[in-house]
Amino acid sequence: MADSITDSLNSKINNTDFLNLVQDCQNSLQRLDDYINVLHPLTAKEIKRLIKKQKSSSNDRMIPYADFTIDKAPIFEKTVQTLNFEQLLEEALKAGKEIKPVRYRPDFSFEGVCPFCGAPHEYIYDNNGRGQYRCKVCRNTFTVKTTASDEAGIYCPYCGRKLSKHHDRIGYVVYICPGTKCPYYKEKKKLYKEGRYEELETTSKQYRFHYHYRDFKFDMNTLKTISNHEDIDFNLNKIHFDQKVLGLVLTYYVNYGLSSRKTALILRQVHCLKISHQTVVNYASKVSKLVKPLVDNYPYQLTNTLSGDETYIKVRGKNQYVFFWSDPHTKIITSYTIYANRDTKNECQSIYDCLSKYKNIPENLLLITDGNPIYNAAQLFFHINGIDFTLKQVIGVKNKDKESKEYRPYKQIEERLNRTYKQNYYGTNGYHTLKCANDYMVLYVCFFNFLRQHSSLKFKTPVDDNLFDKDSLMQDRWLKLIELSAQYYN
């Protein structure tokens, strides 16, 4: 049987027509190769580049997000507060130790004041005869070139040397320790000599030996921004339609992710309500301002675990970034703002929005993210401001480390949230401004937290506090949320 099959194949291969077809294919390939190499050498170069790229992409390499790392070691600041010599004199007098001006100062020519407390030259004397002076009031020593700002600064936690300014970025200033005798520098040099380059190498193929610190240009007071609800002038009693029509608009527009034109068309063809698509947009924008206090200030029952991820949407053709944070156990969205930039400040703002949802921040708070280093920078920022949490990062698309394997399910929950939101957002055909996109986002989060049933929660809503009647329709539930939001308006 096998011999008969082999003979049949040989007869077909030795067929003249088949051999001619093979020869024609070889000739065509040769002519194509000559055409590319001779007439279009750039095309040949591009093809080789694409082939090389395809081969390299087949290897699942973990590519870093950015060209820097975050030093985990803490830093400390030495600051000199400007003292008031008058207060110091009064305190010394109350303590029974009156400070009198210096009586004997031979060859003393200094006519200035103390740079630390402002004491006049009558309280200053020559300390060592070589240009160093001492203030009798605050007991500080200085020279003619010394100022209080010269003593203040950021110092290396390893060697105590003052850090020098290295880079001035948008959200922070990078300082480095220039000392070559610093223990941190010596440790990195030792790793380099041992050939452990992977612990020193950055994405630009450079090696980092010096201690780095990022001094942020913003503080906690900058993040404590109160949402502006002062322009709420929307009175439900003055709309042209019944309030239940408003509930229908929100149901079609938000729950089912329809565009404003499709929403108006359904209301016209199904419910016989003549309403324009612009009225749909206006209603949504006004209701967004009404329910935002409810979304931001409702006493959510959160666990000690939050997962975060950033995604992007298009607003007038430009990328705008959504920083989503949610509780993977209760499915409650805790942060949702859309920003024009994906940077450290906006990430810190989104984490601060999450922390504000807690009445008391858990001591064992756990944050799960991807490998973007802005999360490491945000962790350092909050550590400096006295708020600590554990950060677990899921790297790449394959579990190449234990941490990624353990926390990847939480990260995938956040990825599904991104996809669910984008399905709704794409149905609206986008917006012209970032403000309008954020208005729709407020409505979507309100729907997600209070109205959307989740299969993972046994088809319950994330906020299951018996806010609605069991038989109430969706349009009535929207009106109930608008009514509840008045309790949280501040």
C-alpha positions in Angstrom: 0.0 0.0 0.0 2.8 2.4 0.9 4.7 1.6 -2.3 1.7 2.4 -4.4 1.3 5.8 -2.7 5.0 6.6 -3.2 4.8 5.6 -6.9 1.8 7.9 -7.4 3.5 10.9 -5.8 6.6 10.3 -7.9 4.6 10.2 -11.1 2.9 13.5 -10.2 6.2 15.2 -9.2 7.9 14.1 -12.4 5.0 15.4 -14.4 6.2 18.0 -17.0 3.4 20.5 -16.1 4.3 20.4 -12.4 8.0 21.0 -13.1 7.3 23.9 -15.4 5.1 25.5 -12.7 7.9 25.2 -10.2 10.3 26.7 -12.6 8.0 29.7 -13.3 7.7 30.3 -9.5 11.5 30.3 -9.1 11.8 32.8 -12.0 9.2 35.0 -10.5 10.8 35.0 -7.1 14.2 35.8 -8.7 12.7 38.7 -10.6 11.1 40.1 -7.4 14.3 39.8 -5.5 16.2 41.6 -8.3 13.6 44.3 -8.4 13.8 45.0 -4.7 17.6 44.9 -4.5 18.4 46.9 -7.7 15.5 49.4 -8.1 14.4 49.8 -4.5 17.3 49.2 -2.1 15.4 51.0 0.7 12.5 48.7 0.4 14.8 45.7 0.8 16.3 47.3 3.9 12.8 47.9 5.3 11.8 44.2 4.6 14.9 43.0 6.5 14.1 45.3 9.4 10.5 44.0 9.6 11.7 40.4 9.5 14.2 41.1 12.2 11.5 42.8 14.3 9.2 39.9 13.9 11.8 37.5 15.0 12.7 39.6 18.0 9.0 40.1 19.0 8.5 36.4 19.2 10.8 36.3 22.2 8.7 37.4 25.2 11.1 40.0 26.6 10.2 42.3 29.4 10.8 45.9 28.2 11.1 48.5 30.9 8.6 51.5 30.9 11.2 54.3 31.4 14.8 55.0 31.8 15.0 55.3 35.5 14.6 53.4 38.7 13.4 54.4 42.2 15.9 54.1 45.1 14.1 52.4 48.0 16.4 53.8 50.6 15.0 56.7 52.6 16.5 60.1 52.5 16.4 62.9 55.1 16.5 66.7 54.9 18.4 69.1 56.9 16.6 72.4 57.2 17.6 75.5 59.1 14.7 77.5 60.3 15.2 81.3 60.4 15.1 82.3 64.1 14.0 85.6 65.5 16.7 87.1 67.8 14.1 89.2 69.7 12.2 86.1 70.7 15.4 84.4 71.7 16.3 87.4 73.9 12.9 87.3 75.6 13.0 83.6 76.2 16.5 83.9 77.7 15.4 86.8 79.9 12.4 84.8 81.2 14.7 81.9 82.0 16.9 84.2 84.0 19.8 84.2 81.5 20.0 87.7 80.0 22.0 87.9 76.8 24.0 91.1 76.6 25.9 92.5 73.6 29.6 91.6 73.2 31.8 94.1 75.2 35.3 93.4 74.0 35.9 92.9 70.2 39.3 94.1 69.1 39.8 94.7 65.4 36.2 93.7 64.6 35.0 95.0 61.3 31.8 93.0 60.6 28.8 95.3 60.2 26.2 92.7 59.0 23.6 90.7 60.9 23.4 87.0 61.8 22.1 85.1 58.8 20.2 82.7 61.1 18.4 84.9 63.6 18.9 88.4 62.3 20.8 89.6 65.4 22.7 92.9 64.9 26.5 93.0 64.8 26.6 94.0 68.5 25.9 90.4 69.4 28.4 88.9 66.9 32.1 88.3 67.6 35.1 86.8 65.8 35.2 83.1 66.5 38.6 81.9 65.2 40.4 84.9 63.8 40.3 83.4 60.3 36.9 84.8 59.0 34.5 82.7 61.1 32.0 84.6 63.2 29.7 83.5 66.0 26.3 84.8 67.1 25.9 85.2 70.8 22.1 84.9 70.6 21.5 81.7 68.5 25.1 80.3 69.0 25.5 79.6 65.3 28.8 80.0 63.4 29.0 81.4 59.9 31.3 83.3 57.5 30.7 86.3 55.3 29.5 84.1 52.4 27.2 81.9 54.5 23.4 82.2 54.3 20.7 80.1 56.0 19.7 78.7 52.6 23.3 77.4 52.1 22.9 75.1 55.1 19.4 73.9 54.2 19.2 71.1 51.6 18.8 67.4 50.9 21.6 65.1 52.1 22.6 61.6 51.2 21.4 59.0 53.7 24.5 56.9 53.2 27.4 59.4 53.5 25.7 62.6 54.7 26.9 64.6 51.8 24.7 67.3 50.3 23.0 66.2 47.1 23.5 68.2 43.9 20.9 69.0 41.3 21.2 66.8 38.3 18.0 67.1 36.2 14.9 69.4 36.3 11.9 67.4 35.1 8.3 68.4 34.7 7.0 67.0 38.0 10.2 66.6 40.0 13.9 67.6 40.3 16.5 64.8 40.3 19.4 65.1 42.9 22.4 62.9 43.0 25.1 62.3 45.6 28.4 63.2 43.7 30.7 61.6 46.3 32.9 58.7 45.2 33.5 57.6 48.8 29.8 57.1 49.4 28.9 53.6 50.6 26.1 53.5 48.0 28.6 54.3 45.2 31.1 51.8 46.4 28.4 49.0 46.5 27.4 49.7 42.9 31.0 49.8 41.8 31.5 46.4 43.4 28.5 45.0 41.5 30.0 46.3 38.3 33.4 44.7 39.0 31.7 41.4 39.7 29.9 41.5 36.3 26.4 42.0 37.7 25.5 44.6 35.1 21.8 43.8 35.0 21.4 45.5 38.4 23.0 48.7 37.2 21.9 49.0 33.6 19.1 51.3 32.4 17.2 51.1 29.2 19.7 53.5 27.5 22.5 50.9 28.2 24.1 53.2 30.8 25.1 52.3 34.3 24.0 54.1 37.4 26.3 54.2 40.4 25.3 57.3 42.3 22.4 57.7 44.8 19.4 59.4 43.2 16.6 61.2 44.8 13.5 62.9 43.3 12.3 66.0 44.9 8.7 66.5 43.9 7.4 69.9 42.9 4.1 69.3 44.5 2.9 68.4 48.0 -0.1 66.9 49.7 -1.8 70.3 49.9 -1.7 70.4 46.1 -3.5 67.1 45.9 -6.2 68.2 48.4 -8.3 69.8 45.7 -12.0 70.0 46.4 -14.3 69.3 43.5 -16.0 72.3 42.2 -19.8 72.0 42.5 -20.6 75.7 42.7 -22.0 75.9 39.1 -24.9 73.5 39.7 -27.9 75.3 38.4 -29.9 72.4 37.2 -33.4 72.2 38.6 -35.3 69.0 37.8 -38.6 70.8 38.1 -37.8 73.1 35.2 -37.0 70.6 32.5 -39.3 70.4 29.5 -40.1 66.8 30.0 -41.2 64.6 32.8 -38.5 63.5 35.2 -38.9 59.9 34.1 -37.8 61.0 30.6 -34.6 62.2 32.2 -34.2 58.7 33.7 -34.8 57.1 30.3 -32.1 59.4 28.7 -29.6 58.3 31.3 -30.5 54.7 31.0 -30.0 54.6 27.2 -27.1 56.9 27.2 -25.0 55.5 30.1 -26.2 52.0 30.9 -26.3 50.8 27.2 -23.5 53.1 25.9 -25.5 54.6 23.1 -24.6 57.8 21.4 -26.7 61.0 22.0 -28.2 60.7 18.5 -29.2 57.1 18.9 -30.7 57.9 22.3 -32.7 60.7 20.8 -33.8 58.4 18.0 -35.0 55.7 20.3 -36.9 58.2 22.4 -38.6 59.5 19.2 -39.4 56.1 17.5 -40.1 54.0 20.6 -41.4 56.4 23.2 -42.8 59.2 20.9 -40.7 61.8 22.7 -39.4 64.5 20.4 -36.0 65.3 22.0 -32.8 66.5 20.3 -29.4 64.9 20.7 -28.0 68.1 22.1 -30.6 68.0 24.9 -29.4 64.5 25.7 -25.8 65.8 26.1 -27.0 68.8 28.2 -29.0 66.5 30.5 -26.0 64.2 31.0 -23.6 67.1 31.7 -25.9 68.6 34.3 -26.7 65.3 36.0 -23.0 64.6 36.1 -22.5 67.6 38.4 -25.4 66.5 40.6 -24.2 63.0 41.2 -20.5 63.7 41.5 -20.7 64.4 45.3 -22.5 61.0 45.7 -19.8 59.2 43.7 -16.9 60.9 45.6 -18.2 61.0 49.1 -20.4 57.9 49.5 -19.2 55.8 52.5 -18.0 52.8 50.5 -17.2 49.5 52.3 -13.7 48.9 50.9 -11.1 46.2 51.6 -7.4 46.8 52.1 -6.6 45.9 48.5 -6.8 48.2 45.5 -5.7 47.5 41.9 -4.9 50.2 39.4 -4.1 50.6 35.8 -3.9 53.4 33.2 -5.5 53.3 29.8 -6.1 55.9 27.1 -9.0 57.3 25.1 -9.1 59.6 22.2 -10.5 63.2 22.6 -10.4 65.1 19.3 -7.7 62.7 18.0 -5.4 63.1 21.0 -4.6 60.6 23.7 -6.1 61.3 27.1 -5.2 59.0 30.0 -7.6 57.3 32.5 -6.2 56.3 35.9 -8.6 53.6 37.0 -8.4 52.3 40.6 -10.9 49.8 42.1 -11.4 47.3 44.8 -11.0 43.9 43.2 -13.2 42.2 45.8 -16.2 44.6 45.9 -15.7 45.9 42.3 -16.1 49.5 43.5 -14.3 52.1 41.4 -12.4 54.5 43.7 -10.6 56.7 41.2 -11.5 57.5 37.6 -10.3 60.9 36.5 -9.1 61.4 32.9 -5.9 63.5 32.5 -4.1 65.0 29.6 -0.8 63.5 30.7 0.4 60.3 32.2 2.9 61.5 34.8 3.7 61.1 38.4 1.7 64.0 39.7 -1.6 62.7 38.1 -0.8 59.3 39.4 -0.4 60.6 42.9 -3.6 62.5 42.5 -5.5 59.3 41.6 -4.0 57.4 44.6 -5.0 60.3 46.8 -8.5 60.1 45.5 -8.5 56.4 46.6 -7.2 57.2 50.0 -9.9 59.8 50.6 -12.5 57.1 50.2 -11.3 55.5 53.5 -12.4 56.8 56.8 -9.2 55.4 58.2 -6.4 54.3 55.9 -5.6 50.6 56.5 -2.2 49.8 58.0 -1.8 46.9 55.6 -3.0 48.7 52.5 -2.0 46.8 49.3 -1.8 48.4 45.9 -1.4 46.2 42.8 -0.2 47.7 39.5 1.8 47.0 36.4 5.5 47.8 36.0 5.1 51.5 35.2 7.7 53.3 37.4 5.3 56.2 38.1 3.8 53.9 40.7 7.2 53.5 42.4 7.6 57.3 42.3 4.1 57.7 43.8 4.9 55.2 46.6 8.0 57.3 47.4 6.0 60.5 47.4 3.5 59.2 49.9 6.2 57.6 52.0 7.8 61.1 52.4 4.4 62.4 53.5 3.9 59.8 56.1 1.6 57.4 54.2 2.9 53.9 53.6 1.4 51.1 51.6 2.7 47.9 50.0 3.1 48.0 46.2 3.0 44.8 44.2 3.7 45.0 40.4 2.7 42.5 37.8 5.4 42.6 35.0 4.9 41.5 31.4 2.3 39.1 30.0 3.8 35.9 31.4 4.4 35.0 35.0 8.2 35.1 35.1 8.3 35.8 38.8 6.3 34.8 41.9 4.9 38.2 42.5 3.4 38.4 39.0 1.9 34.9 39.3 0.3 35.7 42.6 -1.3 39.1 41.8 -2.0 38.7 38.1 -5.7 37.8 38.7 -6.2 41.2 40.4 -4.5 43.0 37.5 -6.7 41.2 35.0 -9.8 42.5 36.9 -8.6 46.0 36.2 -7.9 45.2 32.5 -11.5 44.0 32.2 -12.7 47.2 33.7 -10.8 49.1 31.1 -12.4 47.1 28.3 -15.9 47.5 29.8 -15.5 51.3 30.0 -14.2 51.6 26.5 -17.1 49.6 25.1 -19.4 52.3 26.5 -17.2 55.2 25.6 -16.8 54.2 21.9 -20.5 53.9 21.6 -20.9 57.6 22.4 -18.5 58.5 19.5 -16.2 60.5 21.8 -16.2 64.1 22.9 -14.8 67.4 21.9 -13.2 68.4 25.2 -11.6 66.7 28.2 -14.3 68.2 30.5 -17.1 66.5 28.6 -15.2 63.2 28.7 -14.9 63.5 32.5 -18.6 64.4 32.8 -19.5 61.1 31.1 -17.0 59.3 33.2 -18.8 60.4 36.4 -22.0 59.0 35.1 -20.4 55.8 34.1 -18.8 55.3 37.5 -22.1 56.1 39.2 -23.8 53.4 37.0 -20.9 50.9 37.6 -20.9 51.3 41.4 -24.7 51.6 42.1 -26.6 50.1 39.2 -24.6 47.6 37.3 -25.1 43.9 38.3 -21.9 41.8 38.4 -21.8 38.1 37.8 -18.8 37.8 40.1 -21.0 39.3 42.9 -23.9 36.9 42.2 -25.6 39.5 40.1 -25.5 42.1 42.8 -24.3 45.7 42.5 -21.0 46.7 44.1 -22.9 49.0 46.5 -25.6 46.8 47.8 -27.1 48.9 50.6 -30.8 48.4 49.7 -31.0 51.9 48.2 -33.8 50.9 45.7 -37.0 49.0 45.7 -36.7 45.6 44.3 -39.3 46.2 41.5 -38.1 49.7 40.6 -37.2 50.3 37.0 -33.8 51.6 35.9 -35.0 55.1 35.1 -36.5 55.4 38.6 -33.2 54.3 40.1 -31.4 57.1 38.3 -33.8 59.6 39.8 -33.3 58.0 43.2 -29.5 58.5 42.9 -30.0 62.1 41.9 -32.1 62.6 45.0 -29.5 60.8 47.3 -26.7 63.0 45.9 -28.1 66.0 47.7 -27.1 64.5 51.0 -23.4 64.5 50.0 -23.2 67.9 48.4 -20.6 70.1 50.2 
